[in-house]
Amino acid sequence: SQTIHQWPATLVQPVGSPLSLECTVEGTSNPNLYWYRQAAGRGLQLLFYSVGIGQISSEVPQNLSASRPQDRQFILSSKKLLLSDSGFYLCAWTLVEGGYTFGSGTRLTVV
Amino acid sequence: DAKTTQPPSMDCAEGRAANLPCNHSTISGNEYVYWYRQIHSQGPQYIIHGLKNNETNEMASLIITEDRKSSTLILPHATLRDTAVYYCIVRPQGFNKFYFGSGTKLNVKP
């Protein structure tokens, strides 16, 4: 069966520090991968999606970047975090047809 | 951009059916209707989806109007654990992305 792993579960980082969040999927090949962010009390905002290795589409210009070095690995990064980067970050995968499966999320607090 | 409209909140008594409406008046012929829910501090969970016909699974039923401009998610016997934000999403066939709107906060009360 397919599973999605996302870590860490919580993270507290100072302003100006780098960020790396990792997401891996097991049990499927060539999934579409997604990063979403949810600010406190708000809806989910699509940040990046990828349909294959090295293929990244950005939805919202911002202080973040994404990479897909392997078929089932998706990484969200920042060189210098801002206070506004705080939020709940969710990774998700899907095949071409079908619904999303979300990871358990990373709650990032930038202090 | 979300193409759906949902009420911001609804209450339901435990054990009763919860009927969550969604308006998608601009839906196209190849767009599916998906429902997800998000329990506090967790990732969204897939519930059900449909194109034209009504659908039912172990979690819920989806009723889509004949003109497809609206739908209703039905939780037949709501429990306290069904308290969550419910998102209705339209997604074109073969389209890669989901855009989430604000959803409906369902409060199931004892």
Contacts between the chains, C-beta under 8 A, distances in Angstrom:
chain1	res1	chain2	res2	distance
A	32	B	96	5.4
A	34	B	97	7.5
A	34	B	98	7.9
A	36	B	100	7.8
A	43	B	87	7.9
A	43	B	100	5.2
A	43	B	101	6.4
A	43	B	102	5.2
A	43	B	103	6.6
A	44	B	44	7.1
A	44	B	87	7.9
A	44	B	100	4.1
A	46	B	97	6.2
A	46	B	98	7.3
A	46	B	99	6.4
A	46	B	100	7.9
A	49	B	96	6.1
A	49	B	97	5.9
A	51	B	96	6.2
A	59	B	97	7.9
A	88	B	41	7.5
A	90	B	43	5.2
A	90	B	44	7.5
A	92	B	43	7.4
A	94	B	96	7.9
A	96	B	94	6.5
A	96	B	96	7.6
A	97	B	93	7.2
A	97	B	94	7.1
A	99	B	34	5.9
A	99	B	36	7.6
A	99	B	46	4.2
A	99	B	49	6.0
A	100	B	36	7.3
A	100	B	44	7.2
A	100	B	46	6.6
A	100	B	98	6.0
A	101	B	46	7.0
A	102	B	43	3.2
A	102	B	44	5.2
A	102	B	45	7.4
A	103	B	43	5.7
A	104	B	42	6.8
A	104	B	43	5.7
A	105	B	41	7.6
A	105	B	42	7.0
A	105	B	43	5.2
A	107	B	41	7.4
